[in-house]
Amino acid sequence: MSISIVPVTLNNLDIVIPLIADYQRFYKVEPDDARNRIHFGRLATAPSQGAQWVALDEDGVAVGFVTAYRVLSSTLAIERCLLNDLYVVPGVRGRGVGRQLIVHCAEWAVAQGYNGVYWRTADDNHTAQRLYDSLPTTRRTWIDYTLDRNALESLRNK
């Protein structure tokens, strides 16, 4: 599939917002377009935080996106590039769009001075894992923990 990958800017943010919402729904999060515009708009105006790109088909229709964040690593004592979001619309999956977005993001990261990119996915996201496993990646095992506001409040009340 022939696509072009372009940076998400304030001028084209509106075409990627629906894809971001679909991505959030996939991960069982209710989208908030206003909050998404603010959050992802920040990447378009503050490159020190990261970057985002959208994949456009031959007709200029958004068919996927990838987001990279600049994050600090305490264990390595360096700044790393986190490929935090990768989404391709269901109708074009399996045509290489996801792979092209990952490679684009990794090339950007290397050009920025990073050693590459890293990311994680849900344990049950087998479709994405097939793509990731087809790349020359290294799979690691980590267990994520989250302590949210409600849980913290319950700790305070004990």
Secondary structure, DSSP 8 states (H G I E B T S, - for coil): ---EEEE--TTTHHHHHHHHHHHHHHTT----HHHHHHHHHHHHH-TTTEEEEEEE-TTS-EEEEEEEEEEEETTTTEEEEEEEEEEE-GGGTTSSHHHHHHHHHHHHHHHTT-S--B----TT-HHHHHHHHHSS------------HHHHHHHHT-
